[in-house]
Amino acid sequence: MCIRDRAYFSDQDRLINYLTLNNLYTTYGTIKSQMLDGEDEGGLHPFPSTEESLRVTGELLTQPADTPAGDAVNPLWRRTDTHKPMRDYNVVVVLMEGMAAKYVGALGYPDSQTPNLDELCRQGLYFERMYAVGARTSRAVAGVLCGYPDLLGTPVIRLDEAQGTFLTLPGIFRRRGYRTMFIYGGRPDFDNMNCFLTAGGVESIIGQRDLGPQDEAGTWGFPDEMIFRAAHEQFRSMGGQKFFAVVLTVSNHQPYNVPVGRVELVKGETLDEKRPNGFRYADWALGEYFRYAREAPYFRNTIFVLVADHGQEIDHRMLFDVPGYRIPCLFYAPGIIEPRRISTVASQTDIAPTLLAMLGGSYEHCFFGRNVLEVRPGDGFALMHEDDHMAWVQDRLALVQRPQQPGVLFETDGFTMKRLSPTASRGKAEEMQRNMLSLYKAARYLYRMRAYRAPSAARREITQE
């Protein structure tokens, strides 16, 4: 718990935390989350046993480059040896607020409002079938920075058992001698990001208080152009020191009140009418950043990972809007990474192992993801959930699971969903359900056992036992 935020981040009762916000909706959400946070979720879905879940998950995640680490508590601990020399490139992860919907040309939609992002995706390693783990930024923090699919109910970055114990990319890079930082236009304590990331290896945090007079901040903080400028100055100041940075944008979020004079704005008063403005401005700020970043010395030695935190315009009328969770993801580093499009189904949990494999060397981890570049196109998968509803995508199929109901199998191309006959697809649906529920059950088990943590700490505890 962060002491200065005791009123909001009490480790005794999250209901009290939300009551301090004086908001009926968030209070209801907390009560619902507390019910979902219970030890036994068997009433929601037909989860396999813990032993079966760990076995199935291990089979799903283990790749030829992996060797089991022999961890008695966490059998997913493995050592990945790339058989390549380790390269100390800087890494900048840009979590792009809401940058996934019908306005993103890189996702294949014709009415693109994102020409800069579209062009960047043509110049880098672009994953065209990447899916978010959830529908909130906090879920993306767990998925992208921890390789973790997150849990039903309260986001894991706000749960007590994850504070200071979780395996994170910032922690891995800090142990490699990198300077680590988090740059955000809003309040870093939102959703407990400050506490979680600081405990997880982030050394310096730049937030709303550092960017300018507070009365000039918008609904969610300062606009993206100021976030990128602050990030650029930080990167320039590193000199020859290698660094790992997370940049979280804010502008492409309702109410879409973006700075004037940057892009041509669509006229309108409703959120639906103003939504394209958020995309246009966020894309402009991204393009503007790379225009001046390319002239800086750090640019030539940096891998940029651009990924949306979650989708926008998710259709809640559907059983589960799987296409709404599809997001752009790009590894961009001219001169380091050759341009290429990857059509394999992937999850935000795959980003960490793919990035570390790209950097070479060997490392120990228990990520709930794989190096996508070594996965056959038809073998990629992604788990996602919203509230107590879950979905699993594999190749051209999607399984949707609602509480106390049988799974429903769909055919999907990333844009549409076509329901398949239950009799014709029963065997495949059962296999996908087993994999989905096993992976989720394994994730919850490792959280409750405090076993999803840095390898040195885990190894020390096992030795002591």
N, C-alpha and C positions, 0 to 999 in steps of 0.2 A: 504493500500500500504506500502511496505517496503521501507523506505527512501533510504537506501543504494543501492537499485536496481531500482531507479527511471527510468532509461533509458529503462529498460525492463518491469517493472511492473507499467507503467503509468496507472492511473485510468481515464484518459481522452480519450485515443484512442488506442485500441489494435493494429490497423493497424500500428501506429507509432512504437509500441513495436516490432513488427515483422520485420519492415523495418530495425531496428537496427541490426538484425541478418544477413542482406544482403543475403537473401536466397529466390529465386523466389518461391520455393515450399511452404515454410511456409507463405509467403505473400499471395499466392493463398488460402491456408488453412484458413487464418484469414478472408479474404474477404468472403469466403463461410460460415465460422462460424458466422460472423456478420449477414448474411442473415438469418441463422437458429436461431439466438438469438432474433429475432423480437418478438413483443408482440403477434402477431396473427400467429399461426402455422396451422390455419384451412385449408390453401391451401395445406398443405402437407398430412394431414390425417383427417378423419372425426371424430374429437374429440367430445365427449359429452359436455354438459354444465358443468360449474364448480360445480354447485350444485349436478348434477347427478354423476360427477366424484368423489366427496368427499363421497357421499353416498355409491357408489359401492366399493370404496377403503376401507372405514370403514368396510363394510361387509366382504371383503376379508381378512383383517388383524386382526380383533378382535377375540381373543381366550377366552375360558372360564375363564382364570385367569385374564382377563383384565376388568377394570372398566373405562368408559369414564370420563375424567377429567373435562368436562364441559367448555372447552376453546372455546370462541365465535369466535375467528379467525381461530383456528386450531382444527377442530373436531376430528383429528386423535390423539390428546393427550390422553393418557390413562395411567392408573396405573396398573401395573402388580404385583400381589401378588402371590409369589410362595408357600406360606404357609410352607416354610422351613427356618431355621435360615440362616442368611447371613454368608458366609465364606470368609475370607480375603486372598484368595490365590493370589500369584503374577500371573500376566498374561503377556505372551510374544507372540505378534503377528508377525509371520514371513511371510512377503509378498515375495514370491519366484518369481523372474523375469522369465517370460516365461515358467514356469515349467508345461507345459500342451501340449502334442502332442503325436504322435505315439511312442515316446521313453519312455513314462512313464508307467511302468508296472502296477502301482496302478490303472490306468484308464482302464486296461483290454487289453492293447496292448502287443503282445508277444515279440516284439523286444525291451525289456526294457534296458535302459541305466541308470536306477535309482534304483539299488538294495537297497541302504540305505533308500530312501524314501519309497520304497515298503514294507520293513520290518517294518518301523515305522508305516505305515498304518495298518499293521496286529496287532499292539500292542496298538492301540488307537481307538477312536471313529471316524470312517471314513465315510464321506459323499460321496458316489460314483456317485451321480448325481447332483453335484454342478455346477452352471454356473456363469461365470463372467458377470458383468453388461455391460462391454464394451471391447474394444480392446487396451486400453492404461493403463499404470500404474496409471495415474491420475484418471481415472475412478474407478480403484480398491480402491484408497484411499477413495473416496466418498462411494463406496459400502460397503467396509469392516469396515471402521472406523466411518462412519456416518449412516450406514443402509439406504443409499439413492441411488436410481437407476440412478442418474445423468441425464443430459439433452442433447438433441440434440445440436450440435454446440460446443461451447467452454466448456471444463470441468468445473464443478461448482467450483472446488477449485481455479480457476483463475478468477471467476466472483466477481465483487465488492460487490454485495448484500450478499455474503456468508462469507465475511471476518469478523471474530470475532462474528458471529451470529449463526453459525450452531451448531446443536446438534452433539457432537462427543463422542466416547468412551473415549479418553484421558480426556475430560472435566468431564465426569461422574466419572471416577476413581480419578481424582484430587480432586473433591468435597468429595470423600470418604476418603481422607487422603493419597492417594497413591502418590508416586513420579512418574512422567511421563517423558518418554524420547523417542527420535527418533534417530535411528542409521542407517546410510546409507553410502555406500562407495563412492558415487558421491557427486555432489554439491547439498546441500539441497534446494537451491533456484530454482532448476530446476522445471519447471511447477508450480512455486509459492508454493511448498510444505512447505518451511520454514515459510513463512508468514501465510499460512492457518493453519498449525499445531500449531504454536506458539500462534496464536490468539484463537485456539480451545482447548487449555489446556495443550499443551506439554511444560514442563518446561525446559528441556535441550535437545539440538540437537548436535549430533556428526556426522560430515560429512568428506568429503574428506580432508579438511585442517587439520583435527585432527589426521589423520591416518598415515601420513608419508610425506617425501619429495614429492612435487607436480610433479617433473619430473619423478617420478617412477609410477605415476598413469597411468592407461590404458585409453582407449577410453571413458569408462563410469565411471571411478574412480578406486578405489582399489578393488582387488579380494575378493571373498566371505570369504576366510579363514581369512583375516584381519578384515573384518566386524564382523564376529562371535567372533574373539578373543577380539576385542574392546568391544563387547556386554558382553561377559563373564566377563571381568574385571569390567565393570560397575555393573553388577549384583552382583558380589562378594563384591563390595564395599558398597552395600546397607546394609549389616549386617542384622539386624532384621527389617529394614524399608520395608514395602510392596511397590511394584512397578508395574507399567504398562509400557511396552515397545513395540515399533514397530521397527522391524528390516527389512530393505528393501535391498534385494540382487541385484547384478548387472551383475554377470559374464555370465549368460545364455542369452546373448544378442549378436546379430551380432555386430562386425565381429567375435565373438567367439575366440578371442585371449586370451587363458587361460594360467596360469602358467604351465611351463613344469616340469616333474618329479613327478607329483602328481598322474596322471592316464595315462593309455595307450591311446595315442591320435590317432585318425583316420587321415590318411594322405590324403591331398587334398588341393586345393587352392580355390575352389568355396565355397560360403556360404552354399549351400546344403551339400557339402562334409564335411564341418567343423562343421555343426550344432550339430552332436552327441557329439562333444567335449565339447560344452557348457553344455549339460545335464550331461555328465560324471563328469566334474569338479564340477559343482554346487552340484551334489549329493554327491560327495566325501567330499566337504567342509561341507555339512550339517551333514553327518555321523561323520566326524571328530569332529565337535562341540559337538554332543551329547556324544561322547566317553569321552571327558573330563568334560563336564557339569554334567554328572551323578555323578561325584565324589565331586561336590560342594554342600555345605549345601543348597543353594537356590533351587536346583533342586527338592527336595522332597516336596516343598511347592509351586510349579509353574505349571500352566496350559499353555501349548504351543499350539498356534493355527497356524498351517502351511497351507497356502493357496496360490495358484498361483495368480498372479495379472491378467493375461489374458492368452489366448491360444497362440500357435505358429502355423505357417503353415496354417492359415485360407485360405480356398479356395475361392477366390474372383470371381471365375467363376460361383459359385452357386448363386441361388437367395438369399440365406442367409445361410451361413455355420454354422448351429446351433451346430452340434457336435464339431466344432472348438472352441466353447466357453465353452465347458465342461472342468472343471479343478479339480485337487485334492484338498481336504480340510480335515484336520485332527485335532481333539482335542486330544492332547497327554499329559498324566500325569499319569505315572505308580503309582499305589497305591491310586489314586484319582478317575480316570475314568476307568471303565471297557471296555475292547476291544469290539467293536461292529461295524457292517456295517449298514449304513442307506441308503436305496434305494429310499427314497422320493426325488422328484425333489426339489431343493433348489437353492437359489441365494445368492450371496455375501451379499445382504441386510439382510439375515436371520442370519448371523453370530453374530452380536451384541446382538439381543434379545435372541438367544440361549445361548450365553456365560453368559449373566447376569442372565438368569433363572437358569443356572447351579450353579451360585454362591449363589443363594438363596436370601431371603429377599424380599423387594418390591422396585419398582422404577417407575418413570414417564418417558415417552418417546413418540415419534411419529415416530419410525422407520418404514420404508416401508418393513418390514420383520416380521417374526414370529419365535417363538421357534419351530424349526423343530422337536424336539423330541416329541412334542405334536400335530403333524400334521399327519393325516392319509396318508398312502403312495400315494394314488391316488389323494389327494387334494393339493399336493405341486405344486408350480408354480415358474417361473422365467421370468423376463423381461430383454431383452438385446437389444442393438442397436449399429449400426455402421453408422456414418454420419447421413443420414435421413431415414435409413432403420431400421425397428424394428422387433422383434420376441418375441413370448410368448410360453413357453414350459409348458405343464401340463400333467402329467402322461406320456403316450406314444404318445402324439400329440404335434405338433409344428405349430404355425400359423406365417406366414411370411407376413409382410406388407411393401410394397414399396409405395412411394408418389404417390397419385392420381391414385392408382390401388386397385382393390379388394384384400382382404387377400387371401392367398393360404394356405391350410391346408396340413400338411404332417404327416405321421406316422414316429416316430423316436425311436430308441432303445439306443441312446447315441453315436452310431457309424455311422449310415446311416440314410438317409431320403428318404421316398417313398411318392410321391405325391398322394393325395386322390382325388376322383371324386368330383367336385364342387357340383353336385346335391345331392350326398349321404351324404355330410358333411356340408351342408349349415347351419343348425341350430347350430351345435357345433362351427363352424367357427365364426358365429355372436356373440355367447356368449364369446368366447375367445377374439375376437376383442374388445368387449365392456369392458372386464376386463383389457386388455392391455392398451387401450387408456385412460381409466378412471384413472388407477394408474399413468400413465405418466402425464396426465393433472393435477392430484392432486399434484404431485411432483413439477411441474412448478409453480402452483398457490402458494404453500407454500413458494417457493423460492422468488417469486415476492412480496409476502406479508411480507417477513422477519419473517415468522411464524415457520420456521423449526429451532428452537433454544432452548436453555436451558430452562427448565420449569419455573424456578424462574423468569427469565427475561420476558417470555411470560405472566406469571400470573401478574407480576407487571404492564405491559402495559395495560392489560385488566382491571385491577382494576382502573387504572388512567382514562381510558376512561369512 
